């Protein structure tokens, strides 16, 4: 999946997170993931792993992802990343939901 436009999913409410995704701004198409969290010391590595595996499952290899976590659970993180990617791809049928 290719990210072609900026997109946002989620809120900054307690037990949620906000995911912002933008297309790559460099020709090499690198992936950059930045995570901030109120529980970074305890769960930072786990949050990064869920975000990275979700991006990999969706086939997103280039872009900028900013995650602002307020204590969300894994399934919420995955859903927010999927929603942001779907919105950023500009293609409503870009995700193979049955495969996920």
GIQUI-V99383 format. One line per field, one symbol per residue. ss: DSSP state (2 for helix, 1 for strand, 0 for the rest). psi: psi as a letter, one per 30 degrees, with the letter a starting at -180 (. if undefined). burial: I if it has 16 or more other C-alpha atoms within 10 Angstrom, else O. A space follows every 10 residues. Layout:
# GIQUI-V99383
ss->???
psi->???
burial->???
This chain:
# GIQUI-V99383
ss->0000001111 0000001111 1100000000 1111111002 2222222222 2222222200 0011111110 0002222222 2222222220 0000000000
psi->kkkflklkka lglkgalkkk kllkgkffhl kkkkkkkfhe eegeeeeeee eeeeeeefgj fkakkkkjkh glleeeeeee eeeeeeeffg jfgfkieee.
burial->IIIIOIIIII OOOOOIIIII IIIIOOOOOO IOOOIOIOOI OOOOOOIIOI IIOIIOOIOI IIIIIIIIII IIOOOOIIOI IIIIIIIIII OOOOIOOOOO
